[in-house]
């Protein structure tokens, strides 16, 4: 699914340390690479539960895209179950499952 170094760099650009457009572009690049590793899913969940609606919409769309592939769906479901979610986050993410 692409060069691991490039994927790692893109994941770093998806974190809250970066501004909206950088995060969004990095998430779209990870989608294009088909990179659905747990660390990617973690950052997509963080963005999908963001109060920035445009960022959340992009992350949710990418998560839905990855959900269409059975191997990616398993990674997403395991990452979701591995974390304790607040009520607001659960409501935002429950549409994925």
C-alpha positions in Angstrom: 0.0 0.0 0.0 2.7 2.4 -0.8 6.1 3.4 0.6 5.9 3.0 4.4 8.1 6.1 4.9 5.7 8.2 2.7 2.7 6.7 4.6 4.3 7.6 7.9 4.9 11.2 6.8 1.4 11.5 5.5 0.0 10.2 8.8 2.0 12.8 10.7 0.3 15.5 8.5 -3.1 14.3 9.6 -2.7 15.1 13.3 -4.2 18.0 15.2 -0.7 19.6 15.1 -1.5 20.6 11.5 -4.0 23.0 10.0 -7.2 21.9 8.3 -6.1 21.9 4.6 -2.9 20.0 5.4 -4.8 17.4 7.3 -7.4 17.1 4.6 -4.9 16.8 1.8 -2.9 14.2 3.7 -6.0 12.1 4.4 -7.0 12.2 0.7 -3.4 11.1 -0.2 -3.7 8.2 2.2 -7.0 7.2 0.6 -5.4 7.3 -2.8 -2.6 5.0 -1.6 -5.1 2.7 0.0 -3.4 3.1 3.3 -5.7 1.7 6.0 -3.4 0.8 8.8 -4.5 1.2 12.4 -2.5 4.4 12.9 -4.3 5.9 9.8 -7.7 4.8 11.1 -6.9 6.4 14.5 -6.3 9.8 12.8 -9.3 9.4 10.6 -11.4 8.8 13.7 -9.9 11.9 15.4 -10.8 13.9 12.3 -14.2 12.4 11.9 -15.1 13.5 15.4 -13.6 17.0 14.9 -15.9 20.0 15.5 -14.6 21.2 12.1 -17.4 19.9 9.9 -15.5 20.0 6.6 -12.6 18.0 8.1 -15.1 15.6 9.7 -16.9 15.1 6.5 -13.7 14.3 4.6 -12.6 11.8 7.2 -16.0 10.2 7.4 -16.1 9.8 3.6 -12.6 8.2 3.6 -13.6 5.8 6.4 -16.7 4.8 4.4 -14.6 4.3 1.3 -12.3 2.0 3.3 -15.3 0.2 4.8 -16.2 -1.1 1.3 -13.1 -3.4 1.4 -13.4 -6.3 3.8 -9.8 -6.2 5.0 -10.0 -2.5 5.7 -13.4 -2.9 7.4 -11.8 -5.3 9.9 -9.0 -2.8 10.7 -11.6 -0.1 11.2 -13.9 -2.2 13.4 -10.9 -3.4 15.5 -9.7 0.2 16.0 -13.2 1.3 17.0 -13.6 -1.5 19.5 -10.1 -0.8 21.0 -11.0 2.6 22.2 -13.5 3.9 24.8 -15.6 6.6 23.1 -17.6 9.4 24.6 -21.3 9.8 23.8 -20.7 12.6 21.3 -18.0 10.6 19.5 -20.1 7.4 19.5 -23.0 9.3 17.9 -20.8 10.7 15.2 -19.1 7.4 14.4 -22.1 4.9 14.7 -23.2 5.6 11.2 -20.1 3.8 10.0 -21.1 0.5 11.4 
